[in-house]
Amino acid sequence: MRHSILPLILIAAIPFLSGCQPKHPTSSFSSFTNYTSPDEFASYWFQGKAELASYDLEIVQYGESRKGDAVMIFVTEDLSRSKQVKLDNIEEVGDDRLPVLKLNKIWKFQTGIYDYSLMGSIFTPIDLVQDPYSIKESVSLQDWCGMSFHQLSREKDSYLVRQFSYFESEGDQSFKVSPDMLEDELFTRIRINPATVPTGEYDLIPGGFYLRLAHEPIKPKRARIQFLESEATIQCVVEYLHLDRTLRIHFEPDFPFRILSWTEEQGQQVVVEGKLRKTIQNAYWTKNAGEFLPLRDSLKLIF
């Protein structure tokens, strides 16, 4: 895997200044106004390394609480606008190049004798003024019963959804949904600049892991988004109006806005909780030899 350092000229397009208004309304939370300089952003995200963050995961599945691992991998990449895949030769593609912040998130936990493994990838443009929608999301779930997968690909005025599942009720499908913001891109938007997260009532496509585990149809739901501030953290709260689901994302108030924890609630019950264990920066794609196994210890991974 190769990761390029994006030219610094691209940083000027990042919506840090209050005068740059993306098509999605910006947050009214004044703490984020002019919060991060382009140089500060570049020094963290364009140094040729990914941010690797491990979390203690606790999830309720089959009515019981399970403990596991969660990992979030944030890294900047160059995607093809037309193909929506990572570019191999960025010097040759011209305007087809789309710089994104990618999030790969992985959950692993056990249920009795067997285990679950989930992986989701979200690709959010760094310049949310020019490109105000995430370009693609893919989500997969594997357990000992089988596997399921879905992908949302950005088109001109919709997301194309392709879904594959071993469950008859879900089957293999292809359909379109309106191009509303994805719940999962709240994590990447916070990392780019929390001011790009709108506040108020909006249609959101719920989180991919939730949709797969709950076997819910992939379609937008009305939700209320707000920020709550405390002395040490800021909380982004998403309350669905017609879905028994509340998401709370706690993150640092200062750049690079690390995700400290998150919870997913149904009614008064917390059904998913992730708490940060360790964060490191590393060009992990160059560390695939056996000699690098101790690096897993540095992330305090269980699985």
C-alpha positions in Angstrom: 0.0 0.0 0.0 1.4 3.4 -1.0 0.3 6.7 0.6 1.4 10.0 -1.0 2.1 13.2 0.8 -0.5 15.6 -0.6 0.9 18.9 -2.0 0.5 21.8 0.5 -1.3 23.8 -2.1 -4.3 21.6 -1.5 -4.5 22.7 2.1 -5.7 26.1 1.1 -9.0 24.6 0.0 -9.8 23.1 3.4 -12.8 24.9 5.0 -11.0 26.3 8.1 -12.1 29.9 7.6 -15.5 31.0 8.6 -16.0 32.6 5.2 -15.9 29.2 3.4 -19.4 27.7 3.6 -19.9 24.1 2.5 -23.2 23.2 1.0 -24.0 21.3 4.2 -24.7 24.1 6.8 -21.8 24.5 9.2 -22.0 24.1 12.9 -23.1 27.1 14.9 -20.7 26.1 17.6 -18.5 29.1 17.8 -15.6 27.3 19.4 -14.6 25.9 16.0 -14.3 29.2 14.2 -10.8 29.5 12.6 -9.8 26.7 14.8 -7.0 25.1 12.8 -4.4 26.6 10.6 -3.5 24.9 7.2 0.1 24.4 8.4 -1.1 22.6 11.6 -3.4 20.4 9.6 -0.6 19.5 7.1 2.0 18.8 9.8 -0.3 16.1 11.3 -2.2 14.6 8.3 0.3 15.0 5.4 3.4 13.4 6.9 3.0 10.0 5.3 1.7 8.2 8.4 -1.7 7.0 9.5 -3.2 7.5 13.0 -4.0 4.2 14.6 -6.3 4.3 17.6 -7.3 1.2 19.7 -10.4 1.2 21.9 -12.0 -1.0 24.6 -15.2 -2.2 23.0 -18.3 -3.2 24.9 -21.4 -4.3 22.9 -24.7 -5.9 23.7 -25.4 -8.7 21.3 -28.1 -11.4 21.9 -29.1 -9.7 25.1 -25.7 -10.0 26.7 -22.8 -7.6 27.1 -19.6 -8.6 25.2 -16.1 -7.2 25.4 -13.9 -6.8 22.4 -11.4 -4.6 20.4 -12.1 -1.6 18.2 -9.6 0.1 16.0 -9.9 3.3 14.0 -7.4 4.0 11.3 -7.4 7.5 9.9 -5.2 8.3 6.9 -5.2 10.8 4.0 -5.3 9.3 0.5 -5.8 10.2 -3.2 -8.9 8.6 -4.7 -10.2 8.6 -8.3 -13.3 10.6 -8.6 -14.6 8.5 -11.5 -13.6 5.0 -10.3 -13.9 5.7 -6.5 -10.7 3.7 -5.8 -7.3 4.6 -4.6 -5.1 6.0 -7.3 -1.9 4.2 -8.3 -0.3 7.0 -10.4 -1.5 10.4 -9.1 0.7 12.3 -11.5 -1.2 11.1 -14.5 -4.8 11.7 -13.5 -5.3 15.5 -13.3 -8.7 16.6 -12.2 -9.7 13.0 -11.4 -7.7 13.2 -8.2 -9.7 13.6 -5.0 -7.9 14.0 -1.7 -9.8 12.3 1.1 -9.5 11.4 4.8 -10.2 7.7 5.0 -11.4 6.0 8.1 -11.1 2.2 8.4 -12.9 1.0 11.6 -12.8 -2.6 12.8 -14.7 -4.2 15.6 -14.0 -7.7 16.9 -15.9 -9.5 19.7 -17.0 -13.0 20.8 -20.4 -14.4 21.4 -20.2 -17.8 23.1 -18.2 -20.2 21.0 -18.0 -17.9 17.9 -16.9 -14.5 17.1 -17.8 -11.4 15.0 -15.6 -9.2 12.9 -16.9 -6.0 11.3 -15.0 -3.6 9.1 -16.2 -0.3 7.6 -14.4 2.2 5.3 -15.6 5.8 4.8 -14.0 8.2 2.3 -14.6 11.9 3.0 -13.2 14.7 0.8 -10.8 17.0 2.6 -12.2 20.0 0.7 -15.8 19.8 1.9 -16.6 23.2 0.2 -16.0 21.8 -3.3 -17.1 18.2 -2.5 -19.6 18.3 0.4 -20.5 14.6 0.4 -18.5 11.5 1.3 -17.7 9.7 -1.9 -18.0 6.1 -0.7 -18.7 3.8 2.2 -18.3 0.1 2.4 -19.3 -2.2 5.3 -18.8 -5.9 5.9 -19.8 -8.3 8.7 -18.5 -11.8 9.2 -19.5 -14.3 11.8 -19.7 -18.1 11.9 -23.1 -18.1 10.3 -21.9 -16.3 7.2 -21.2 -12.8 5.9 -22.9 -9.7 4.6 -21.6 -6.6 2.8 -23.0 -3.3 1.5 -21.5 -0.3 -0.3 -22.7 3.2 -0.9 -21.2 4.9 -4.0 -21.7 8.6 -4.6 -23.4 9.5 -7.8 -24.5 12.9 -9.1 -27.7 13.2 -7.1 -27.9 9.9 -5.1 -26.0 7.1 -3.5 -26.0 3.8 -5.4 -26.4 1.0 -2.8 -25.2 -2.5 -3.5 -26.0 -5.0 -0.8 -25.1 -8.7 -0.5 -26.2 -11.0 2.3 -26.8 -14.6 3.2 -30.1 -13.7 4.8 -33.1 -14.3 2.4 -34.9 -11.2 3.6 -31.9 -9.0 2.6 -30.6 -10.9 -0.4 -28.6 -9.4 -3.1 -29.9 -5.9 -4.0 -29.0 -2.8 -5.9 -30.9 0.5 -5.4 -30.5 4.2 -4.9 -31.1 6.5 -1.9 -31.0 10.2 -1.5 -27.5 11.7 -1.0 -27.9 12.6 2.7 -25.0 12.8 5.1 -23.8 9.5 6.5 -23.7 9.0 10.2 -20.3 7.4 9.9 -18.8 10.4 8.2 -19.4 12.4 11.4 -16.1 10.8 12.6 -14.2 12.0 9.6 -15.8 15.4 9.6 -14.8 15.9 13.2 -11.2 15.0 12.4 -11.1 17.4 9.4 -12.8 20.2 11.2 -15.8 19.9 13.6 -17.3 23.1 12.1 -18.2 21.0 9.0 -20.7 19.1 11.1 -24.1 20.7 10.8 -26.4 21.3 13.8 -30.1 21.0 13.9 -32.4 18.5 12.2 -31.2 16.6 9.1 -31.7 13.3 7.3 -28.9 10.9 8.1 -28.1 7.4 6.8 -27.5 5.5 10.1 -24.2 3.9 10.9 -23.2 0.9 8.8 -22.4 -1.4 11.7 -25.8 -0.6 13.2 -27.6 -1.4 9.9 -25.8 -4.7 9.5 -26.2 -5.9 13.1 -29.8 -4.8 13.4 -30.7 -5.9 9.8 -32.3 -2.5 9.2 -32.9 -1.2 5.6 -30.4 1.3 4.3 -32.3 4.5 4.0 -32.2 8.0 5.6 -33.7 8.8 9.0 -34.5 12.2 10.5 -32.1 13.1 13.3 -31.2 16.0 15.5 -27.5 16.9 15.8 -26.0 19.1 18.6 -22.7 19.8 20.4 -22.4 19.7 24.1 -19.2 21.2 25.7 -17.5 20.3 28.9 -14.2 21.4 30.4 -12.1 18.6 28.8 -14.1 17.3 25.9 -16.8 18.2 23.3 -19.6 15.8 22.6 -21.4 15.5 19.3 -24.9 14.1 20.0 -27.1 12.5 17.3 -30.7 11.7 18.4 -32.9 10.0 15.8 -36.5 11.2 15.8 -38.1 8.0 14.5 -35.5 5.4 15.4 -34.6 4.2 18.8 -31.0 5.2 18.5 -28.7 7.9 20.0 -25.0 8.3 19.1 -22.6 10.3 21.3 -19.1 11.0 20.1 -16.7 12.5 22.7 -13.6 14.2 21.2 -10.8 16.5 22.2 -11.6 20.2 21.9 -8.2 20.9 20.3 -6.7 19.8 17.0 -6.3 17.0 15.9 -9.7 16.4 17.6 -8.9 12.8 18.7 -12.0 10.6 19.3 -11.8 9.7 23.0 -15.0 7.6 23.2 -18.4 7.0 21.7 -21.6 5.4 22.8 -24.7 4.1 21.0 -27.9 4.0 23.0 -31.3 2.4 22.6 -33.8 4.0 25.0 -31.9 4.4 28.3 -29.5 1.5 27.6 -26.0 1.9 26.3 -25.7 -0.9 23.7 -22.2 0.0 22.3 -19.4 1.8 24.0 -15.8 2.4 22.9 -13.1 4.0 25.1 -9.7 5.0 23.8 -6.8 2.9 24.9 -3.9 4.1 22.8 -3.1 6.3 19.8 0.0 6.1 17.7 1.1 7.4 14.3 2.7 4.9 12.0 3.1 4.0 8.3 1.6 0.6 9.1 1.6 -0.6 5.5 5.4 -0.9 5.7 5.3 -2.9 8.9 4.0 -6.3 7.7 7.0 -8.5 8.6 7.0 -10.7 11.7 9.5 -8.4 13.4 6.8 -5.8 13.7 4.4 -7.9 15.8 5.4 -6.1 19.0 3.7 -3.0 17.5 0.4 -4.6 18.2 1.4 -4.6 21.9 1.9 -0.9 21.7 -1.8 -0.6 20.7 -2.8 -3.0 23.5 -4.8 -5.2 21.2 -6.5 -8.3 22.5 -7.6 -10.0 19.3 
